[in-house]
Amino acid sequence: MPDLSKTNKIFFADTNLDPLRLERIVDEALNKADDGELFLEYRQSESIAFDDGRVKSAAFDTTQGFGLRAISEESTGYSHATELSEEAIKRASKTVKAVNK
């Protein structure tokens, strides 16, 4: 079972997203859709390159964002952003509503 306290920290505490408001925004965006989803992403990566036993380069990267998709009959509406904020998700919801019946 995933550690939900870590998930809540990444997606809600660190971004100031409110889980209940986010659920309402997504519910409204997908209200008349046949199917849909909100995909949240937060990924960290590190790499170290060695040359002849010496560190040649080192990098650390954080990627975050979301995708919101609605499917209605034969149409699909999709929007995404690298910003995890309520405002960005609201803008995305306007896009995906365009395919609703």
C-alpha positions as YAML, in Angstrom:
chain: A
units: angstrom
residues:
- id: 1
  name: MET
  ca: [0.00, 0.00, 0.00]
- id: 2
  name: PRO
  ca: [1.42, 3.45, -0.93]
- id: 3
  name: ASP
  ca: [2.46, 5.91, 1.74]
- id: 4
  name: LEU
  ca: [-0.44, 8.38, 1.47]
- id: 5
  name: SER
  ca: [1.11, 10.81, 3.94]
- id: 6
  name: LYS
  ca: [4.02, 11.28, 1.50]
- id: 7
  name: THR
  ca: [1.58, 11.64, -1.43]
- id: 8
  name: ASN
  ca: [-0.45, 14.21, 0.49]
- id: 9
  name: LYS
  ca: [2.71, 16.18, 1.29]
- id: 10
  name: ILE
  ca: [3.92, 16.22, -2.33]
- id: 11
  name: PHE
  ca: [0.62, 17.04, -4.00]
- id: 12
  name: PHE
  ca: [-1.20, 19.03, -1.36]
- id: 13
  name: ALA
  ca: [0.98, 20.47, 1.40]
- id: 14
  name: ASP
  ca: [3.90, 21.46, -0.85]
- id: 15
  name: THR
  ca: [1.66, 22.95, -3.57]
- id: 16
  name: ASN
  ca: [-1.07, 24.54, -1.42]
- id: 17
  name: LEU
  ca: [-3.70, 22.53, -3.33]
- id: 18
  name: ASP
  ca: [-6.81, 21.77, -1.31]
- id: 19
  name: PRO
  ca: [-7.91, 18.15, -1.91]
- id: 20
  name: LEU
  ca: [-11.63, 18.94, -1.58]
- id: 21
  name: ARG
  ca: [-11.54, 21.97, -3.90]
- id: 22
  name: LEU
  ca: [-9.47, 19.98, -6.39]
- id: 23
  name: GLU
  ca: [-12.02, 17.15, -6.31]
- id: 24
  name: ARG
  ca: [-14.86, 19.64, -6.97]
- id: 25
  name: ILE
  ca: [-12.99, 21.19, -9.93]
- id: 26
  name: VAL
  ca: [-12.35, 17.78, -11.48]
- id: 27
  name: ASP
  ca: [-15.90, 16.57, -10.78]
- id: 28
  name: GLU
  ca: [-17.30, 19.64, -12.53]
- id: 29
  name: ALA
  ca: [-14.94, 19.25, -15.50]
- id: 30
  name: LEU
  ca: [-15.90, 15.60, -15.95]
- id: 31
  name: ASN
  ca: [-19.58, 16.00, -15.02]
- id: 32
  name: LYS
  ca: [-21.07, 15.11, -18.42]
- id: 33
  name: ALA
  ca: [-18.12, 13.10, -19.73]
- id: 34
  name: ASP
  ca: [-18.28, 9.35, -20.23]
- id: 35
  name: ASP
  ca: [-14.85, 8.92, -18.64]
- id: 36
  name: GLY
  ca: [-11.89, 10.99, -17.56]
- id: 37
  name: GLU
  ca: [-9.01, 11.34, -15.18]
- id: 38
  name: LEU
  ca: [-6.64, 13.67, -13.42]
- id: 39
  name: PHE
  ca: [-3.03, 12.50, -13.48]
- id: 40
  name: LEU
  ca: [-0.61, 14.15, -11.04]
- id: 41
  name: GLU
  ca: [3.15, 13.78, -11.47]
- id: 42
  name: TYR
  ca: [6.08, 14.58, -9.21]
- id: 43
  name: ARG
  ca: [9.39, 12.99, -10.13]
- id: 44
  name: GLN
  ca: [12.93, 13.53, -8.90]
- id: 45
  name: SER
  ca: [16.02, 12.14, -10.56]
- id: 46
  name: GLU
  ca: [19.75, 12.25, -9.99]
- id: 47
  name: SER
  ca: [22.59, 11.25, -12.27]
- id: 48
  name: ILE
  ca: [26.34, 11.13, -11.87]
- id: 49
  name: ALA
  ca: [28.71, 10.49, -14.77]
- id: 50
  name: PHE
  ca: [32.21, 9.22, -14.16]
- id: 51
  name: ASP
  ca: [35.18, 9.34, -16.51]
- id: 52
  name: ASP
  ca: [38.32, 7.41, -15.51]
- id: 53
  name: GLY
  ca: [37.08, 7.15, -11.94]
- id: 54
  name: ARG
  ca: [36.45, 10.88, -11.59]
- id: 55
  name: VAL
  ca: [33.12, 12.65, -11.45]
- id: 56
  name: LYS
  ca: [32.58, 14.21, -14.85]
- id: 57
  name: SER
  ca: [29.11, 15.65, -14.20]
- id: 58
  name: ALA
  ca: [26.28, 15.48, -11.70]
- id: 59
  name: ALA
  ca: [22.67, 16.54, -12.08]
- id: 60
  name: PHE
  ca: [19.50, 16.65, -10.03]
- id: 61
  name: ASP
  ca: [16.10, 17.28, -11.60]
- id: 62
  name: THR
  ca: [12.54, 17.66, -10.36]
- id: 63
  name: THR
  ca: [9.63, 17.33, -12.77]
- id: 64
  name: GLN
  ca: [6.07, 18.06, -11.77]
- id: 65
  name: GLY
  ca: [2.77, 18.65, -13.45]
- id: 66
  name: PHE
  ca: [-0.62, 17.21, -14.27]
- id: 67
  name: GLY
  ca: [-2.81, 16.04, -17.10]
- id: 68
  name: LEU
  ca: [-6.61, 16.27, -17.16]
- id: 69
  name: ARG
  ca: [-8.56, 14.23, -19.69]
- id: 70
  name: ALA
  ca: [-12.26, 13.90, -20.51]
- id: 71
  name: ILE
  ca: [-13.80, 11.42, -22.94]
- id: 72
  name: SER
  ca: [-17.28, 11.91, -24.34]
- id: 73
  name: GLU
  ca: [-18.47, 9.49, -27.01]
- id: 74
  name: GLU
  ca: [-15.81, 9.68, -29.76]
- id: 75
  name: SER
  ca: [-14.19, 12.92, -28.54]
- id: 76
  name: THR
  ca: [-11.31, 13.37, -26.12]
- id: 77
  name: GLY
  ca: [-10.30, 16.61, -24.45]
- id: 78
  name: TYR
  ca: [-6.89, 16.82, -22.84]
- id: 79
  name: SER
  ca: [-4.97, 19.57, -21.11]
- id: 80
  name: HIS
  ca: [-1.74, 19.53, -19.13]
- id: 81
  name: ALA
  ca: [0.70, 21.86, -17.40]
- id: 82
  name: THR
  ca: [3.94, 21.76, -15.46]
- id: 83
  name: GLU
  ca: [2.45, 23.97, -12.77]
- id: 84
  name: LEU
  ca: [0.66, 22.21, -9.93]
- id: 85
  name: SER
  ca: [-1.82, 24.88, -8.83]
- id: 86
  name: GLU
  ca: [-5.56, 25.27, -8.49]
- id: 87
  name: GLU
  ca: [-5.55, 28.03, -11.12]
- id: 88
  name: ALA
  ca: [-3.76, 25.82, -13.68]
- id: 89
  name: ILE
  ca: [-6.18, 22.94, -13.07]
- id: 90
  name: LYS
  ca: [-9.15, 25.32, -13.42]
- id: 91
  name: ARG
  ca: [-7.81, 26.50, -16.79]
- id: 92
  name: ALA
  ca: [-7.35, 22.88, -17.87]
- id: 93
  name: SER
  ca: [-10.90, 22.03, -16.81]
- id: 94
  name: LYS
  ca: [-12.26, 24.68, -19.20]
- id: 95
  name: THR
  ca: [-10.44, 22.95, -22.05]
- id: 96
  name: VAL
  ca: [-11.67, 19.43, -21.30]
- id: 97
  name: LYS
  ca: [-15.28, 20.59, -20.82]
- id: 98
  name: ALA
  ca: [-15.39, 21.36, -24.54]
- id: 99
  name: VAL
  ca: [-15.95, 17.66, -25.35]
- id: 100
  name: ASN
  ca: [-18.81, 17.14, -22.90]
- id: 101
  name: LYS
  ca: [-22.21, 16.27, -24.35]
...
